Amino acid sequence: MKGDLRDVESLEFALRGVSTVISATHSMLGKGDASVEIVDDEGQRSLIDVSKQAGAEHFIFVSVAGAALDHPIDFWQAKARVERYLRDSGMTYTIIRPTAFMEMHAYELIGKFVESGKMVVMFGRGTNPRNFVAAGDVAKMIVAATDDPRMLGETIEIGGPENLTANQVAETFARISGKKARLTHLPVAIARAVSGAMQRVHPGIGRVIKAAVLSETTDQRFDATSLASKYPIKLVRLEDWARAKTRQA
């Protein structure tokens, strides 16, 4: 069934007879009618409203680690507003907050360039540890949430088993691919200036650059100890994920 968060009628049709709603939609890179304001804020609230009207029994919302109303980036603010809207809706809910996905932040922005022998552009020195989680592990947590009563009414942060710097991510892919990592580091001040300029041209790209600056200038670590002890999900290390991807290729 297809539904569009910007089209309430399409949601009403798609949600007929649905008991569990899982929303993992986002538009961090979007602009215009696919902006954060329209998709991640208004659209998600419409989905909650229609889900409630349709009699859905459980709403699972995939948010983002660190979501807060006072976060410096609007994407995180929008996620926090939707979290609050969901809690206040009266629906049975589970909120899952993943850290940075390996597939995007480790591979698409770093590993893919190392594997192809191209230059990796990093904002800052690349020495600030941050957490990466495999999308498959988040998916397992979502599946668990559909029938684990302990997760009802809970907000759960999930991350990978290790914290790595951007430089270490590049080294990991270099070791696996046998290619030398070619890195160039742009000063944070330049990245901030580029982000500000891009906000006027393409808000999505400006937002991503701003997030990259934040990942190098604030604490982005995650301790998975308590998560692993409560929920028996074996979290994948980046190197194991990368090697598996190489074997599949």
Phi, psi and omega per residue, in radians:
M1 nan 2.342 3.132
K2 -1.792 2.451 3.070
G3 -2.506 2.656 -3.141
D4 -2.161 2.150 -3.107
L5 -1.039 -0.325 -3.131
R6 -1.589 -0.021 -3.065
D7 -2.275 1.719 -3.058
V8 -1.056 -0.677 -3.128
E9 -1.067 -0.672 3.121
S10 -1.154 -0.578 3.113
L11 -1.215 -0.712 3.134
E12 -1.051 -0.688 3.139
F13 -1.230 -0.763 -3.058
A14 -1.213 -0.485 -3.018
L15 -1.652 0.102 3.123
R16 -1.091 2.184 3.083
G17 1.326 0.133 -3.102
V18 -1.458 2.371 3.122
S19 -1.765 -0.552 -3.139
T20 -2.220 2.280 3.116
V21 -1.983 2.231 3.072
I22 -2.047 2.051 -3.136
S23 -1.941 1.926 3.087
A24 -2.044 0.277 -3.096
T25 -1.293 2.471 2.954
H26 -2.703 2.858 -3.128
S27 -2.429 0.924 -3.090
M28 -1.039 -0.589 -3.124
L29 -1.618 0.012 -3.019
G30 -1.335 2.871 3.041
K31 -2.624 2.962 -3.133
G32 1.088 -2.257 -3.122
D33 -1.360 0.058 3.038
A34 -2.046 0.480 -3.092
S35 -1.300 2.890 3.068
V36 -1.005 -0.725 -3.101
E37 -1.086 -0.698 -3.066
I38 -1.445 -0.701 -3.069
V39 -1.570 -0.994 -3.000
D40 -1.342 -0.330 -3.134
D41 -1.905 -1.299 -3.108
E42 -1.054 -0.771 -3.086
G43 -1.117 -0.752 3.133
Q44 -1.163 -0.656 3.106
R45 -1.162 -0.624 3.070
S46 -1.107 -0.711 3.133
L47 -1.099 -0.704 3.096
I48 -1.109 -0.802 -3.130
D49 -1.050 -0.838 -3.092
V50 -1.203 -0.624 3.096
S51 -1.072 -0.735 3.124
K52 -1.138 -0.768 3.127
Q53 -1.108 -0.569 -3.114
A54 -1.393 -0.116 3.119
G55 1.451 0.363 3.096
A56 -1.056 2.469 -3.042
E57 -1.592 -0.372 -3.032
H58 -2.640 2.266 3.113
F59 -2.043 2.064 3.119
I60 -1.864 2.049 -3.063
F61 -1.948 2.139 3.082
V62 -1.570 1.883 -3.094
S63 -1.716 -2.368 3.126
V64 -2.666 2.477 3.125
A65 -1.027 2.330 3.110
G66 1.538 0.095 3.135
A67 -0.975 2.281 -3.107
A68 -2.794 2.567 -3.124
L69 -1.150 -0.436 -3.134
D70 -1.825 0.323 3.117
H71 -1.144 2.545 -3.109
P72 -1.214 -0.189 -3.129
I73 -2.028 2.320 -3.034
D74 -1.069 -0.523 3.138
F75 -1.047 -0.800 3.118
W76 -1.166 -0.614 3.095
Q77 -1.124 -0.758 3.141
A78 -1.096 -0.726 3.107
K79 -1.063 -0.706 3.141
A80 -1.156 -0.678 3.120
R81 -1.128 -0.695 3.132
V82 -1.203 -0.679 3.069
E83 -0.968 -0.837 -3.122
R84 -1.130 -0.705 3.133
Y85 -1.098 -0.695 3.130
L86 -1.159 -0.767 3.123
R87 -1.072 -0.660 -3.096
D88 -1.430 -0.136 -3.050
S89 -1.282 -0.371 -3.070
G90 1.553 -0.073 3.117
M91 -1.364 2.693 2.954
T92 -1.280 2.254 -3.004
Y93 -2.417 2.853 2.893
T94 -2.444 2.284 3.104
I95 -1.951 2.218 -3.138
I96 -2.043 2.198 -3.075
R97 -2.006 1.692 3.116
P98 -1.438 2.676 2.978
T99 -1.384 -2.858 -3.087
A100 -1.150 2.284 -3.138
F101 -1.254 2.335 3.088
M102 -1.011 -0.709 -3.052
E103 -1.016 -0.656 -3.120
M104 -1.679 -1.051 -2.942
H105 -1.332 -0.458 3.095
A106 -1.667 -0.785 -3.051
Y107 -1.527 -1.015 -3.032
E108 -1.111 -0.594 -3.075
L109 -1.634 -0.317 -3.101
I110 -2.300 -1.104 -2.997
G111 -1.011 -0.704 -3.109
K112 -1.072 -0.646 -3.133
F113 -1.285 -0.640 3.090
V114 -1.101 -0.818 -3.111
E115 -1.049 -0.590 -3.100
S116 -1.621 0.054 3.109
G117 1.328 0.257 -3.120
K118 -1.612 2.865 3.135
M119 -1.247 2.373 3.057
V120 -1.747 2.115 3.115
V121 -1.646 2.118 3.139
M122 -2.067 2.495 3.057
F123 -1.633 2.096 -3.055
G124 1.558 -2.987 -3.045
R125 -1.413 -0.216 -3.137
G126 1.284 0.457 -3.049
T127 -1.981 0.058 -3.119
N128 -1.565 2.096 -3.116
P129 -1.137 2.428 3.054
R130 -2.487 2.918 -3.062
N131 -1.844 2.449 3.094
F132 -2.189 2.409 3.139
V133 -2.196 2.501 3.093
A134 -1.328 2.361 3.135
A135 -1.014 -0.570 3.118
G136 -1.098 -0.614 3.108
D137 -1.211 -0.658 3.072
V138 -1.136 -0.696 3.110
A139 -1.066 -0.704 3.102
K140 -1.092 -0.678 3.118
M141 -1.153 -0.677 3.109
I142 -1.121 -0.777 3.112
V143 -1.060 -0.734 3.120
A144 -1.074 -0.645 -3.095
A145 -1.159 -0.369 -3.115
T146 -1.222 -0.388 -3.113
D147 -2.433 0.211 3.115
D148 -1.770 1.876 -3.082
P149 -1.083 -0.365 3.123
R150 -1.158 -0.345 -3.048
M151 -1.663 -0.053 3.123
L152 -1.239 2.292 3.136
G153 1.281 0.249 -3.074
E154 -1.874 2.628 2.968
T155 -1.948 1.997 -2.975
I156 -2.075 2.139 3.051
E157 -1.591 2.374 3.133
I158 -2.288 2.360 3.105
G159 -2.507 3.086 3.123
G160 -1.365 3.062 -3.047
P161 -1.430 -0.003 -3.080
E162 -2.564 2.730 3.060
N163 -1.967 2.222 -3.048
L164 -2.269 2.566 3.022
T165 -1.399 2.869 3.089
A166 -1.069 -0.638 3.101
N167 -1.115 -0.710 3.122
Q168 -1.168 -0.611 3.070
V169 -1.078 -0.796 3.120
A170 -1.074 -0.725 3.122
E171 -1.103 -0.654 3.131
T172 -1.078 -0.844 -3.132
F173 -1.220 -0.538 3.085
A174 -1.165 -0.720 -3.141
R175 -1.128 -0.704 -3.097
I176 -1.316 -0.700 -3.070
S177 -1.493 -0.319 -3.083
G178 1.356 0.158 3.118
K179 -1.740 2.571 3.083
K180 -1.349 2.286 3.130
A181 -1.310 2.105 3.106
R182 -1.791 1.933 -3.020
L183 -2.048 2.486 2.959
T184 -2.282 2.311 -3.055
H185 -1.918 2.075 3.079
L186 -1.620 2.397 3.122
P187 -1.006 2.541 -3.127
V188 -1.026 -0.650 -3.130
A189 -1.040 -0.690 3.111
I190 -1.173 -0.733 3.134
A191 -1.071 -0.710 3.113
R192 -1.101 -0.718 3.130
A193 -1.138 -0.751 3.120
V194 -1.115 -0.730 3.127
S195 -1.047 -0.788 3.136
G196 -1.095 -0.706 3.128
A197 -1.183 -0.712 -3.111
M198 -1.208 -0.483 3.139
Q199 -0.988 -0.568 -3.116
R200 -1.416 -0.435 -3.103
V201 -1.661 -0.886 -3.140
H202 -2.501 1.665 -3.087
P203 -0.935 -0.601 -3.110
G204 -1.121 -0.820 3.135
I205 -1.159 -0.727 3.089
G206 -1.042 -0.655 3.130
R207 -1.148 -0.746 -3.130
V208 -1.139 -0.719 3.108
I209 -1.130 -0.713 3.106
K210 -1.084 -0.681 3.096
A211 -1.141 -0.647 3.108
A212 -1.126 -0.683 3.081
V213 -1.108 -0.755 -3.138
L214 -1.083 -0.640 -3.119
S215 -1.184 -0.330 3.122
E216 -1.754 -0.139 -3.035
T217 -2.152 -0.048 3.117
T218 -2.311 2.920 -3.121
D219 -1.261 2.025 -3.100
Q220 -2.045 0.331 -3.095
R221 -1.433 2.786 3.099
F222 -2.497 2.330 3.094
D223 -1.773 1.932 -3.053
A224 -1.512 0.092 -3.049
T225 -1.024 -0.923 -3.086
S226 -1.187 -0.610 3.102
L227 -1.086 -0.815 -3.107
A228 -1.149 -0.563 -3.120
S229 -1.306 -0.495 -3.090
K230 -1.580 -0.655 -3.112
Y231 -2.144 2.062 -3.034
P232 -1.306 1.095 3.074
I233 -1.906 2.142 3.116
K234 -1.363 1.915 -3.075
L235 -1.367 2.396 -3.049
V236 -1.504 2.308 3.023
R237 -1.325 2.653 -3.122
L238 -1.032 -0.748 -3.101
E239 -1.096 -0.712 3.114
D240 -1.151 -0.697 3.115
W241 -1.093 -0.804 -3.098
A242 -1.140 -0.697 3.125
R243 -1.155 -0.682 3.104
A244 -1.121 -0.683 3.114
K245 -1.137 -0.697 3.120
T246 -1.108 -0.730 3.125
R247 -1.121 -0.710 3.137
Q248 -1.131 -0.669 3.139
A249 -1.148 nan nan
